[in-house]
Amino acid sequence: MSETRRRGIAERLRDGTVLGAEGYVFELERRGYIKAGPYVPEVVLDFPGAVTELHREFLRAGADVMVALTYYAHREKLRVIGREADLEAMNRQAVRIARAAAREGDALVAGNVCNTWAYDPDDASTAAAVRAMYAEQLGWAAEEGIDFVISETNDYLGEALIALEVKACRILADQGATIVGLNCDRGPQSMLSLIRAVRDAVDGPVAAQPVPYRTDADFPTMQSLKSATVERIFPLAMEPFGCTRFEMAGFARAAQDLGVSYIGICCGGGPHHVRAMAEALGRQVPASKYSPSMELHPMFRDGITAKDSTFLDAWNARL
């Protein structure tokens, strides 16, 4: 599909549900390309092929948006790891990689800015610093060619109270945001109630992108999860709390039923989650060719032969 005929984000939202996929830094950390702690996407310059492959996997799984990997690729973070000189190159390269992957399907390219850890609501001077960081990142992204911008994981304008979160979304919508909603931190269960309130508060499209972890009323965020055996769960010992593909598929259906039109997944998400969510929304995507067919597995299919049964009995006896 040519660039001139590609439908924009607003048109796609009018036509139906848009499926997003993020959490690149968590997945690439698991694969050994990003350092946990700073989580700066050095991989964009150091191993661009790894970023391209992950984009492709999300695209095949049904993602409608390729998000440029510029999360934490801002001046404040790069200064911490001594790579501030790579700031422009990293941001431009991230958009180029996302654009190339998007052209392999019918996906949009999103620029990305995030929390800076430099903002202090009690210090007016920090607002100017943050504004300057966002301006340079988005300037480079616009020059490289993006379809829209995702600003995410912003701690201020409300994370402490549900009422403040809802008000924050209404303010953003009133200021002209195409989509407002919630992403990251909360898993499906603890995000749905907030999303319901956001959906009731705004007139335009709403987004919901939880992390694939089992958070609940007692432990509402992935950072608050606790274990009796591990001192610190977040961010390196999250596996026991991970959602299955079926749980994420259930979330996708529940969010759609609430009227959420931008449904996705954030930190910890993998292509298998995205594919399950896409199929739960009624889609057949390229990766659906390899969706599970457990009726073909010898342990689960009907009419297992006596030979198969003998083998399985012997194997089970060893366990």
Stockholm file with secondary structure:
# STOCKHOLM 1.0

chainA/1-319         MSETRRRGIAERLRDGTVLGAEGYVFELERRGYIKAGPYVPEVVLDFPGAVTELHREFLRAGADVMVALTYYAHREKLRVIGREADLEAMNRQAVRIARAAAREGDALVAGNVCNTWAYDPDDASTAAAVRAMYAEQLGWAAEEGIDFVISETNDYLGEALIALEVKACRILADQGATIVGLNCDRGPQSMLSLIRAVRDAVDGPVAAQPVPYRTDADFPTMQSLKSATVERIFPLAMEPFGCTRFEMAGFARAAQDLGVSYIGICCGGGPHHVRAMAEALGRQVPASKYSPSMELHPMFRDGITAKDSTFLDAWNARL
#=GR chainA/1-319 SS CCGGGCCCHHHHHHHSCEECCCCHHHHHHHTTSSCTTTCCCTHHHHCHHHHHHHHHHHHHHTCSEEECSCTTCSHHHHHHTTCGGGHHHHHHHHHHHHHHHHTTTTCEEEEEEECCSCCCTTCHHHHHHHHHHHHHHHHHHHHHCCSEEEEECCCSSSSSCHHHHHHHHHHHHHTTCSCEEEESSSCHHHHHHHHHHHHHHCSSCEEEECCSBCCCSSSCSGGGCCCSSCSCCTTTSCGGGBCCHHHHHHHHHHHHHHTCCEECCCTTCCHHHHHHHHHHTTCCCGGGGGCCCGGGSTTTSSSCCHHHHHHHHHHHHHC
#=GC SS_cons         CCGGGCCCHHHHHHHSCEECCCCHHHHHHHTTSSCTTTCCCTHHHHCHHHHHHHHHHHHHHTCSEEECSCTTCSHHHHHHTTCGGGHHHHHHHHHHHHHHHHTTTTCEEEEEEECCSCCCTTCHHHHHHHHHHHHHHHHHHHHHCCSEEEEECCCSSSSSCHHHHHHHHHHHHHTTCSCEEEESSSCHHHHHHHHHHHHHHCSSCEEEECCSBCCCSSSCSGGGCCCSSCSCCTTTSCGGGBCCHHHHHHHHHHHHHHTCCEECCCTTCCHHHHHHHHHHTTCCCGGGGGCCCGGGSTTTSSSCCHHHHHHHHHHHHHC
//
